[in-house]
Amino acid sequence: MSEIRVGLVGVGNCASALVQGVEYYRNVDDEANCIGLRHLYVGGYHPRDIKFVCAFDIASGKVGRDLSEAIFAEPNNTLKFADVPRLGVEVLKGPVLDGIGNYTKRTIKVDPSMEVDVAESLRKSGAEVLVNLLPSGAQRASQYYAEESLKAGCAFINATPTIIASDKDWIRRYVESKLPIVGDDLTDQVGATFLHKVLLETLNRRGVRIFRTYQLDVGGGTESAETLERSGEIKRKIKTESVTSVLPYKASVVAGSTDYVEFLKNSRDSYFWIEGTYFGGAPLQMDIRLSTIDAPNAGSILLDVIRGVKIALDRGDAGHILPISAYAFKHPLKIIPLLEADEGFEEYIMGG
Ligand SMILES: NC(=O)c1ccc[n+]([C@@H]2O[C@H](COP(=O)([O-])OP(=O)(O)OC[C@H]3O[C@@H](n4cnc5c(N)ncnc54)[C@H](O)[C@@H]3O)[C@@H](O)[C@H]2O)c1
């Protein structure tokens, strides 16, 4: 297969897990041994076919360094699970815009170097897919990179909750440019929203009536601080809509209140509480805690999405690619039930 030339926006924890993941699975050829991956191959593409060709950030300590070093620079604090050789990709300085909030101001110093011309840098690098991994509060910056991606002729993957890939105007512009776009707000491999949906869907199928349920989480990465400070409302809206979609009746659902506990680093504890009733009106209550590390939770899905988008490019598919977005994001253009979304993705990558 040909290589997949990828640009990264934001060299934070998620980017670290993604870049490490390509190295970690590089030499795995046996499907039975690809533990932690949903797909070893997607339409014939292996994770090692992904080649990072450019990266943008604003933080001093990341800008100007090789991507292999920048992914481990502070304040990144996720798990190190792979050694990454020098990649020959220098992290370039992009415009700051609204990239820094009040909390991150204390932990991120803006690099004093000159901003590059992002579209020109993308063109020069030969990037064909741009992955947006900016902080969730950086809405203007996310829109700016979607614009530069269009100018440079790159497909766009929006992992952030800024509404871009599910916005009709952006979709029209990507259709006109004959480029695919997917998003918004990446779903985790075993994240709180996924688990909450699976629990409610299963209980509902077994005749349990849910009255009330919530999902709250605490984490220590900069992204948790961002959510607390700037993007809590939009995250809560997206998560609540996504979770509510699995119940065929009205219930009180709150999903996605986040708090920040610095010493947790990139770990995340998610708490679920469910109250309902079953046979004969008997009461049911459920209390669950899920503990994960945030960034690796995005790795498997991102590897699938990048390869799915490459397939869209190979086929000349443009605009919002629903089978990819519904499978991998919390806010696609249309929310599709979990199993149907999984099947839709499999069909798409098989050529359906
Ligand atoms: N499991 C997950 O980690 C997960 C799941 C779903 C969605 N997401 C989304 O992915 C995004 C990234 O998450 P993360 O944990 O890696 O965040 P992070 O805070 O660790 O990384 C963000 C990076 O963006 C950089 N940045 C800030 N402003 C910039 C600008 N203007 N230009 C270029 N770079 C800039 C920061 O310096 C930092 O390196 C978030 O929007 C998050 O909501 C993550």
The ligand as an ORCA input file, in Angstrom:
! r2SCAN-3c Opt
* xyz 0 1
  N      -8.810     10.410     24.613
  C      -8.485     11.638     24.252
  O      -7.409     12.115     24.552
  C      -9.489     12.443     23.435
  C     -10.745     11.916     23.145
  C     -11.651     12.706     22.439
  C     -11.296     13.998     22.014
  N     -10.044     14.465     22.320
  C      -9.701     15.827     21.890
  O      -8.400     15.884     21.325
  C      -7.849     17.192     21.557
  C      -6.433     17.051     22.057
  O      -6.411     16.485     23.352
  P      -5.019     16.383     24.148
  O      -5.304     15.647     25.402
  O      -3.931     15.932     23.275
  O      -4.766     17.954     24.512
  P      -3.415     18.629     24.985
  O      -3.801     19.815     25.771
  O      -2.513     17.618     25.617
  O      -2.718     19.097     23.596
  C      -3.078     20.240     22.869
  C      -1.837     20.768     22.130
  O      -2.230     21.851     21.289
  C      -1.226     22.855     21.377
  N      -1.785     24.144     20.933
  C      -2.544     25.048     21.625
  N      -2.894     26.062     20.817
  C      -2.337     25.840     19.601
  C      -2.359     26.533     18.348
  N      -3.005     27.691     18.206
  N      -1.689     25.990     17.285
  C      -1.020     24.801     17.424
  N      -0.974     24.099     18.591
  C      -1.622     24.606     19.666
  C      -0.792     22.814     22.834
  O       0.468     23.438     23.021
  C      -0.740     21.290     23.070
  O       0.513     20.772     22.680
  C      -8.816     17.901     22.517
  O      -9.635     18.802     21.817
  C      -9.661     16.774     23.072
  O     -10.979     17.192     23.419
  C      -9.140     13.726     23.012
*
